[in-house]
Amino acid sequence: MEIGDDVMPSICEMLKSLQNLEELTLWGNDLSETAWVELSRCLEGRSNKLNMLDIKENEGICPENVV
């Protein structure tokens, strides 16, 4: 199921509440660069960092911005 920018607030809320979450996979979605920036901020604010963030084949990602 493809997700768009409109669900990013819900994803950020989920990330805040699931502090034990270790892996997040977001393949093949249509998110704008703004949404990716918002996701990045949400992830930076977590006390427990993810072990893996898999964001293959997504719209809105510039390869130079993926670390």
Phi and psi in radians as a Rosetta constraint file:
Dihedral C 1 N 2 CA 2 C 2 CIRCULARHARMONIC -1.434 0.35
Dihedral N 2 CA 2 C 2 N 3 CIRCULARHARMONIC 2.384 0.35
Dihedral C 2 N 3 CA 3 C 3 CIRCULARHARMONIC -1.963 0.35
Dihedral N 3 CA 3 C 3 N 4 CIRCULARHARMONIC 2.735 0.35
Dihedral C 3 N 4 CA 4 C 4 CIRCULARHARMONIC -2.177 0.35
Dihedral N 4 CA 4 C 4 N 5 CIRCULARHARMONIC -3.070 0.35
Dihedral C 4 N 5 CA 5 C 5 CIRCULARHARMONIC -0.993 0.35
Dihedral N 5 CA 5 C 5 N 6 CIRCULARHARMONIC -0.524 0.35
Dihedral C 5 N 6 CA 6 C 6 CIRCULARHARMONIC -1.122 0.35
Dihedral N 6 CA 6 C 6 N 7 CIRCULARHARMONIC -0.352 0.35
Dihedral C 6 N 7 CA 7 C 7 CIRCULARHARMONIC -1.680 0.35
Dihedral N 7 CA 7 C 7 N 8 CIRCULARHARMONIC -0.045 0.35
Dihedral C 7 N 8 CA 8 C 8 CIRCULARHARMONIC -1.033 0.35
Dihedral N 8 CA 8 C 8 N 9 CIRCULARHARMONIC -0.711 0.35
Dihedral C 8 N 9 CA 9 C 9 CIRCULARHARMONIC -1.026 0.35
Dihedral N 9 CA 9 C 9 N 10 CIRCULARHARMONIC -0.662 0.35
Dihedral C 9 N 10 CA 10 C 10 CIRCULARHARMONIC -1.193 0.35
Dihedral N 10 CA 10 C 10 N 11 CIRCULARHARMONIC -0.678 0.35
Dihedral C 10 N 11 CA 11 C 11 CIRCULARHARMONIC -1.122 0.35
Dihedral N 11 CA 11 C 11 N 12 CIRCULARHARMONIC -0.748 0.35
Dihedral C 11 N 12 CA 12 C 12 CIRCULARHARMONIC -1.111 0.35
Dihedral N 12 CA 12 C 12 N 13 CIRCULARHARMONIC -0.694 0.35
Dihedral C 12 N 13 CA 13 C 13 CIRCULARHARMONIC -1.114 0.35
Dihedral N 13 CA 13 C 13 N 14 CIRCULARHARMONIC -0.725 0.35
Dihedral C 13 N 14 CA 14 C 14 CIRCULARHARMONIC -1.069 0.35
Dihedral N 14 CA 14 C 14 N 15 CIRCULARHARMONIC -0.769 0.35
Dihedral C 14 N 15 CA 15 C 15 CIRCULARHARMONIC -1.098 0.35
Dihedral N 15 CA 15 C 15 N 16 CIRCULARHARMONIC -0.605 0.35
Dihedral C 15 N 16 CA 16 C 16 CIRCULARHARMONIC -1.193 0.35
Dihedral N 16 CA 16 C 16 N 17 CIRCULARHARMONIC -0.691 0.35
Dihedral C 16 N 17 CA 17 C 17 CIRCULARHARMONIC -1.431 0.35
Dihedral N 17 CA 17 C 17 N 18 CIRCULARHARMONIC -0.452 0.35
Dihedral C 17 N 18 CA 18 C 18 CIRCULARHARMONIC -1.747 0.35
Dihedral N 18 CA 18 C 18 N 19 CIRCULARHARMONIC 1.198 0.35
Dihedral C 18 N 19 CA 19 C 19 CIRCULARHARMONIC -1.126 0.35
Dihedral N 19 CA 19 C 19 N 20 CIRCULARHARMONIC -0.366 0.35
Dihedral C 19 N 20 CA 20 C 20 CIRCULARHARMONIC -1.573 0.35
Dihedral N 20 CA 20 C 20 N 21 CIRCULARHARMONIC 0.014 0.35
Dihedral C 20 N 21 CA 21 C 21 CIRCULARHARMONIC -1.086 0.35
Dihedral N 21 CA 21 C 21 N 22 CIRCULARHARMONIC 2.252 0.35
Dihedral C 21 N 22 CA 22 C 22 CIRCULARHARMONIC -1.895 0.35
Dihedral N 22 CA 22 C 22 N 23 CIRCULARHARMONIC -0.447 0.35
Dihedral C 22 N 23 CA 23 C 23 CIRCULARHARMONIC -2.377 0.35
Dihedral N 23 CA 23 C 23 N 24 CIRCULARHARMONIC 2.476 0.35
Dihedral C 23 N 24 CA 24 C 24 CIRCULARHARMONIC -2.367 0.35
Dihedral N 24 CA 24 C 24 N 25 CIRCULARHARMONIC 2.194 0.35
Dihedral C 24 N 25 CA 25 C 25 CIRCULARHARMONIC -2.028 0.35
Dihedral N 25 CA 25 C 25 N 26 CIRCULARHARMONIC 2.153 0.35
Dihedral C 25 N 26 CA 26 C 26 CIRCULARHARMONIC -2.281 0.35
Dihedral N 26 CA 26 C 26 N 27 CIRCULARHARMONIC 1.355 0.35
Dihedral C 26 N 27 CA 27 C 27 CIRCULARHARMONIC -1.557 0.35
Dihedral N 27 CA 27 C 27 N 28 CIRCULARHARMONIC 2.467 0.35
Dihedral C 27 N 28 CA 28 C 28 CIRCULARHARMONIC 1.012 0.35
Dihedral N 28 CA 28 C 28 N 29 CIRCULARHARMONIC 0.846 0.35
Dihedral C 28 N 29 CA 29 C 29 CIRCULARHARMONIC -1.923 0.35
Dihedral N 29 CA 29 C 29 N 30 CIRCULARHARMONIC 2.920 0.35
Dihedral C 29 N 30 CA 30 C 30 CIRCULARHARMONIC -1.966 0.35
Dihedral N 30 CA 30 C 30 N 31 CIRCULARHARMONIC 1.290 0.35
Dihedral C 30 N 31 CA 31 C 31 CIRCULARHARMONIC -1.902 0.35
Dihedral N 31 CA 31 C 31 N 32 CIRCULARHARMONIC 2.456 0.35
Dihedral C 31 N 32 CA 32 C 32 CIRCULARHARMONIC -1.339 0.35
Dihedral N 32 CA 32 C 32 N 33 CIRCULARHARMONIC 2.922 0.35
Dihedral C 32 N 33 CA 33 C 33 CIRCULARHARMONIC -1.040 0.35
Dihedral N 33 CA 33 C 33 N 34 CIRCULARHARMONIC -0.611 0.35
Dihedral C 33 N 34 CA 34 C 34 CIRCULARHARMONIC -1.066 0.35
Dihedral N 34 CA 34 C 34 N 35 CIRCULARHARMONIC -0.723 0.35
Dihedral C 34 N 35 CA 35 C 35 CIRCULARHARMONIC -1.132 0.35
Dihedral N 35 CA 35 C 35 N 36 CIRCULARHARMONIC -0.688 0.35
Dihedral C 35 N 36 CA 36 C 36 CIRCULARHARMONIC -1.152 0.35
Dihedral N 36 CA 36 C 36 N 37 CIRCULARHARMONIC -0.641 0.35
Dihedral C 36 N 37 CA 37 C 37 CIRCULARHARMONIC -1.112 0.35
Dihedral N 37 CA 37 C 37 N 38 CIRCULARHARMONIC -0.748 0.35
Dihedral C 37 N 38 CA 38 C 38 CIRCULARHARMONIC -1.078 0.35
Dihedral N 38 CA 38 C 38 N 39 CIRCULARHARMONIC -0.759 0.35
Dihedral C 38 N 39 CA 39 C 39 CIRCULARHARMONIC -1.074 0.35
Dihedral N 39 CA 39 C 39 N 40 CIRCULARHARMONIC -0.751 0.35
Dihedral C 39 N 40 CA 40 C 40 CIRCULARHARMONIC -1.026 0.35
Dihedral N 40 CA 40 C 40 N 41 CIRCULARHARMONIC -0.767 0.35
Dihedral C 40 N 41 CA 41 C 41 CIRCULARHARMONIC -1.107 0.35
Dihedral N 41 CA 41 C 41 N 42 CIRCULARHARMONIC -0.710 0.35
Dihedral C 41 N 42 CA 42 C 42 CIRCULARHARMONIC -1.089 0.35
Dihedral N 42 CA 42 C 42 N 43 CIRCULARHARMONIC -0.737 0.35
Dihedral C 42 N 43 CA 43 C 43 CIRCULARHARMONIC -1.198 0.35
Dihedral N 43 CA 43 C 43 N 44 CIRCULARHARMONIC -0.652 0.35
Dihedral C 43 N 44 CA 44 C 44 CIRCULARHARMONIC -1.133 0.35
Dihedral N 44 CA 44 C 44 N 45 CIRCULARHARMONIC -0.514 0.35
Dihedral C 44 N 45 CA 45 C 45 CIRCULARHARMONIC -1.418 0.35
Dihedral N 45 CA 45 C 45 N 46 CIRCULARHARMONIC -0.111 0.35
Dihedral C 45 N 46 CA 46 C 46 CIRCULARHARMONIC -1.338 0.35
Dihedral N 46 CA 46 C 46 N 47 CIRCULARHARMONIC 2.423 0.35
Dihedral C 46 N 47 CA 47 C 47 CIRCULARHARMONIC -1.296 0.35
Dihedral N 47 CA 47 C 47 N 48 CIRCULARHARMONIC -0.595 0.35
Dihedral C 47 N 48 CA 48 C 48 CIRCULARHARMONIC -1.780 0.35
Dihedral N 48 CA 48 C 48 N 49 CIRCULARHARMONIC 2.023 0.35
Dihedral C 48 N 49 CA 49 C 49 CIRCULARHARMONIC -1.349 0.35
Dihedral N 49 CA 49 C 49 N 50 CIRCULARHARMONIC 2.656 0.35
Dihedral C 49 N 50 CA 50 C 50 CIRCULARHARMONIC -1.253 0.35
Dihedral N 50 CA 50 C 50 N 51 CIRCULARHARMONIC 2.544 0.35
Dihedral C 50 N 51 CA 51 C 51 CIRCULARHARMONIC -1.389 0.35
Dihedral N 51 CA 51 C 51 N 52 CIRCULARHARMONIC -0.543 0.35
Dihedral C 51 N 52 CA 52 C 52 CIRCULARHARMONIC -2.606 0.35
Dihedral N 52 CA 52 C 52 N 53 CIRCULARHARMONIC 2.339 0.35
Dihedral C 52 N 53 CA 53 C 53 CIRCULARHARMONIC -2.175 0.35
Dihedral N 53 CA 53 C 53 N 54 CIRCULARHARMONIC 1.962 0.35
Dihedral C 53 N 54 CA 54 C 54 CIRCULARHARMONIC -1.859 0.35
Dihedral N 54 CA 54 C 54 N 55 CIRCULARHARMONIC 1.986 0.35
Dihedral C 54 N 55 CA 55 C 55 CIRCULARHARMONIC -2.205 0.35
Dihedral N 55 CA 55 C 55 N 56 CIRCULARHARMONIC 0.741 0.35
Dihedral C 55 N 56 CA 56 C 56 CIRCULARHARMONIC -1.107 0.35
Dihedral N 56 CA 56 C 56 N 57 CIRCULARHARMONIC 2.598 0.35
Dihedral C 56 N 57 CA 57 C 57 CIRCULARHARMONIC 0.915 0.35
Dihedral N 57 CA 57 C 57 N 58 CIRCULARHARMONIC 0.814 0.35
Dihedral C 57 N 58 CA 58 C 58 CIRCULARHARMONIC -1.903 0.35
Dihedral N 58 CA 58 C 58 N 59 CIRCULARHARMONIC 2.490 0.35
Dihedral C 58 N 59 CA 59 C 59 CIRCULARHARMONIC -1.282 0.35
Dihedral N 59 CA 59 C 59 N 60 CIRCULARHARMONIC 2.648 0.35
Dihedral C 59 N 60 CA 60 C 60 CIRCULARHARMONIC 1.528 0.35
Dihedral N 60 CA 60 C 60 N 61 CIRCULARHARMONIC -0.045 0.35
Dihedral C 60 N 61 CA 61 C 61 CIRCULARHARMONIC -1.721 0.35
Dihedral N 61 CA 61 C 61 N 62 CIRCULARHARMONIC 2.211 0.35
Dihedral C 61 N 62 CA 62 C 62 CIRCULARHARMONIC -1.647 0.35
Dihedral N 62 CA 62 C 62 N 63 CIRCULARHARMONIC 2.197 0.35
Dihedral C 62 N 63 CA 63 C 63 CIRCULARHARMONIC -0.907 0.35
Dihedral N 63 CA 63 C 63 N 64 CIRCULARHARMONIC -0.587 0.35
Dihedral C 63 N 64 CA 64 C 64 CIRCULARHARMONIC -1.238 0.35
Dihedral N 64 CA 64 C 64 N 65 CIRCULARHARMONIC -0.239 0.35
Dihedral C 64 N 65 CA 65 C 65 CIRCULARHARMONIC -1.654 0.35
Dihedral N 65 CA 65 C 65 N 66 CIRCULARHARMONIC -0.104 0.35
Dihedral C 65 N 66 CA 66 C 66 CIRCULARHARMONIC -1.614 0.35
Dihedral N 66 CA 66 C 66 N 67 CIRCULARHARMONIC 2.200 0.35
